Structures are given as C-alpha cells and as structure tokens.
Amino acid sequence: MENFHLYVPILVRYGDLDPQWHVNNAKFLTFLEQSRVAYLQHLELWDGRDFFQIGLIVADIHVAYLLPIALGQELRVGIRVAHLGNKSMRFEYQIEGAQGSPVFARAETVMVSYDYLAQSSRTIPEDWRTKIAAFEGIAPRS
C-alpha cells in the first residue's frame, strides 16, 4: 500500500499488551479508530467535541495481522479513504514502523455515514465528499 497522505503516530502502551507480551489483536482496532478520528479532525470533518456529531459508524472491518508488535516499538498508521459511495466509504490502513518499515498489519473498514440523533444512515454530506475527494485526489462521485 502506498499513497497515504496522512500518517498518525501511535504510542504502544503497557496496557496494549497481552500475556504473550505483544500487542493484543483487539488493540489493532483501537489503533485504526485512533487514526480514523485523527483523519476526521485533520480534514475538519469533526471537531472532537460532540460524539453525536462524529457522523460515521463501523459497518465492516478486515485486518491482516502480519507481524507482532512489542512494547517500545514506534508505530504510525497510514490512513486513506479509497472509495466514496453514496452512504458509505472505505478506509484503508497500514500499521507500520515509525519510519515506514516493517509493516505489522493492513486493514480496511467500511464506514457508513450515520446520524446518531436520528439513529439512521444518511447520504455522505457534500462538504465531507468535497474535502475527502480533494485530500485523496479521488473523484467525488465514484
């Protein structure tokens, strides 16, 4: 995977480890979530204040675990939106060493545009579509 326009640094904490002394597989999902929140804030799609306004809900997740992560390893997560649909978008991620190597995991999530107050999906807002398409260099309607 290449062409990530955003990398989010990750600090591996003692609490991320399992009894085998490597990062627990469930914590990888937390790393993805952390990078997704950073992405939304980087593009000013969410201010981080009102959780009812975050605007996305997870529909599907796939993770390929490639290498174990140990305490003290410096990481970064490359994140991008690879596809914009009508109500959903596909994020792709790569968890890697802070300098780009090695690659510890690759993942993707399908996120649905969601109104938490109405508790229903919604069309991706046009301002989101415009900002994401410009940032990623993709067609706004694909």
C-alpha positions as CSV (number, residue, x, y, z in Angstrom):
1,M,0.0,0.0,0.0
2,E,1.3,3.4,-0.9
3,N,0.0,6.9,-1.4
4,F,-1.1,7.7,2.2
5,H,-1.5,11.4,2.7
6,L,-1.8,11.1,6.4
7,Y,0.2,9.1,9.0
8,V,-0.8,9.0,12.6
9,P,1.8,8.2,15.2
10,I,0.9,5.5,17.8
11,L,2.4,5.0,21.2
12,V,2.3,1.4,22.3
13,R,1.3,1.3,26.0
14,Y,1.9,-1.4,28.5
15,G,-1.9,-1.9,28.7
16,D,-2.0,-2.8,25.0
17,L,0.0,-6.0,25.6
18,D,-1.4,-9.4,26.2
19,P,0.1,-12.3,28.3
20,Q,2.3,-13.2,25.3
21,W,4.0,-9.7,25.6
22,H,2.9,-8.4,22.3
23,V,0.0,-6.1,21.3
24,N,-3.3,-7.8,21.7
25,N,-5.2,-8.3,18.4
26,A,-8.1,-6.2,19.6
27,K,-5.8,-3.2,20.2
28,F,-5.1,-3.1,16.5
29,L,-8.8,-2.0,16.1
30,T,-8.1,0.8,18.6
31,F,-5.2,1.9,16.6
32,L,-7.4,2.1,13.5
33,E,-10.1,4.0,15.4
34,Q,-7.5,6.5,16.7
35,S,-6.2,7.1,13.2
36,R,-9.7,7.5,11.8
37,V,-10.5,10.1,14.4
38,A,-7.3,11.9,13.6
39,Y,-8.3,11.8,9.9
40,L,-11.7,13.4,10.6
41,Q,-10.1,16.1,12.7
42,H,-7.3,16.7,10.1
43,L,-9.9,17.3,7.4
44,E,-12.0,19.3,9.9
45,L,-15.0,17.0,9.4
46,W,-15.4,16.6,13.2
47,D,-14.2,18.8,16.0
48,G,-13.9,16.1,18.6
49,R,-16.3,17.7,21.0
50,D,-19.8,16.2,20.3
51,F,-19.7,12.4,19.9
52,F,-23.2,12.6,18.4
53,Q,-21.7,14.6,15.5
54,I,-18.9,12.2,14.6
55,G,-21.0,11.1,11.6
56,L,-19.7,7.6,10.9
57,I,-20.4,4.1,12.2
58,V,-18.5,0.9,11.5
59,A,-20.2,-1.5,9.1
60,D,-17.3,-3.9,8.3
61,I,-13.7,-4.5,9.4
62,H,-10.9,-6.7,7.9
63,V,-7.4,-6.9,9.4
64,A,-4.4,-8.8,8.1
65,Y,-2.1,-9.3,11.0
66,L,1.4,-9.6,9.6
67,L,3.9,-9.2,12.5
68,P,3.6,-9.0,16.3
69,I,4.1,-5.6,17.9
70,A,6.1,-5.3,21.1
71,L,6.3,-2.7,23.8
72,G,8.5,0.1,22.9
73,Q,8.1,-0.2,19.1
74,E,7.4,3.2,17.5
75,L,4.5,3.0,15.1
76,R,2.5,5.0,12.6
77,V,-0.8,4.3,10.9
78,G,-1.2,5.3,7.3
79,I,-4.8,6.0,6.6
80,R,-6.8,6.9,3.5
81,V,-10.3,6.9,2.0
82,A,-10.1,4.6,-1.0
83,H,-13.7,4.8,-2.1
84,L,-16.6,7.2,-1.6
85,G,-20.1,5.7,-2.2
86,N,-23.5,7.2,-1.6
87,K,-23.8,6.4,2.1
88,S,-20.5,4.6,2.8
89,M,-16.8,5.0,2.4
90,R,-13.9,2.5,2.5
91,F,-10.9,3.4,4.6
92,E,-7.6,1.6,4.1
93,Y,-4.9,1.4,6.8
94,Q,-1.3,0.3,7.2
95,I,0.2,-0.1,10.6
96,E,3.9,0.1,10.3
97,G,7.1,1.2,12.0
98,A,7.6,4.9,12.5
99,Q,10.0,5.1,9.5
100,G,7.7,3.1,7.3
101,S,9.0,-0.4,8.0
102,P,8.3,-3.1,8.9
103,V,4.6,-3.5,8.1
104,F,2.7,-5.0,11.0
105,A,-0.8,-5.0,9.7
106,R,-3.0,-3.9,6.8
107,A,-6.7,-3.3,7.3
108,E,-9.8,-1.8,5.8
109,T,-13.1,-0.6,7.3
110,V,-16.4,0.2,5.6
111,M,-17.8,3.2,7.4
112,V,-21.4,4.3,6.9
113,S,-22.4,8.0,7.2
114,Y,-24.6,8.0,10.2
115,D,-26.9,10.4,12.1
116,Y,-26.7,9.3,15.8
117,L,-29.5,11.5,16.9
118,A,-31.9,10.1,14.3
119,Q,-30.2,6.7,14.6
120,S,-30.2,6.2,10.9
121,S,-27.8,6.1,7.9
122,R,-27.6,9.2,5.7
123,T,-26.0,10.3,2.5
124,I,-22.4,11.4,2.9
125,P,-22.6,15.2,3.3
126,E,-21.4,17.1,0.3
127,D,-18.8,19.1,2.3
128,W,-17.3,15.8,3.5
129,R,-17.3,14.4,0.0
130,T,-15.6,17.5,-1.4
131,K,-12.9,17.7,1.3
132,I,-12.1,13.9,1.2
133,A,-12.0,13.8,-2.6
134,A,-9.7,16.8,-2.7
135,F,-7.4,15.4,0.0
136,E,-7.2,12.0,-1.5
137,G,-7.2,13.0,-5.2
138,I,-10.2,10.9,-6.0
139,A,-13.4,11.6,-7.9
140,P,-16.0,13.0,-5.5
141,R,-18.7,10.7,-7.0
142,S,-17.4,7.2,-7.5
